[in-house]
Amino acid sequence: MIKLIASDVDGTLIKDSTPDLYPEMVDTIRELNRKGILFCAASGRQYASLRNVFREVADDIAYIAENGAHIRYRNKDISVTPMKREYIEQIMDMLRSYYGECETVISTPAGSLIESKNKDFLDLLTYGYHNTFRLVPDVLKEKDEIIKIAVYRKNSIRSLGEDVFIPRWKDKVKACMAGEEWVDFMDAGVDKGNGLKILEDYLGIEKRETMAFGDNNNDIGMMLAAGCSYAVDTAVSEVQKAADHICPGWKQKGVCQVIRKEVLLDGV
């Protein structure tokens, strides 16, 4: 019996960088809750952004935010994993050389630190992701605990991420694609799969009682940590290979379809 369902958000459950969850999924989460099955939003997004997406059921779900660097349930931090200061400084030194082409978001448990003055990017964070953030001249002079660094390039960052950023850092931190436009850097121990294991242990739920959905490289660990996993049909090939099954993508509301048919057993 499934007791925990974890789903990626952008590109899996809803369109990338959008703020709203569709009504059928809200109703599905409520029905899961009535049956004692916990839904978990697992995303590279910050916690505040995820709460906004799931605002109608925000207190009824768990959160694997920042790719697993920040895990919350019932308004309580279950796990927070900071990055090493030396790596933060070195990564920022690298990324600042790409300013003008790329933008950065530096995550803390309480929100993000932003150096950018690019209005379009700030609008994306404000109205697309509904992020909580603070504009600062130099993130390295702030005293906040940093748990993730994300770099963004409009339309696609994949070639730069896969050819430059990830190879340069893969042996020191967790560096991964987090959608077509984002590359994320976290502590080496941070991964959505490890986050799911932490939540499973905290709740006393076994792997075989867990289901997961995803579409991008940062979801592979979660595919492997769940007893039953689905990649949406728009997922990158590595995720499709790691998953047990393939389901329709966000346009067809595939996550909702699978949950209703396979977990709630309503035949949809």
Helices and strands as residue ranges (DSSP letters): E 4-7, H 23-34, E 38-42, H 47-53, G 55-60, E 62-65, G 66-68, E 70-73, E 76-80, H 85-96, E 103-108, E 111-114, H 119-123, I 124-128, E 133-135, G 139-141, E 148-152, H 158-160, I 161-165, H 166-169, E 174-177, E 182-186, H 192-203, G 207-209, E 210-214, G 217-219, H 220-225, E 228-232, H 237-242, E 245-247, G 250-252, H 254-258, I 259-263
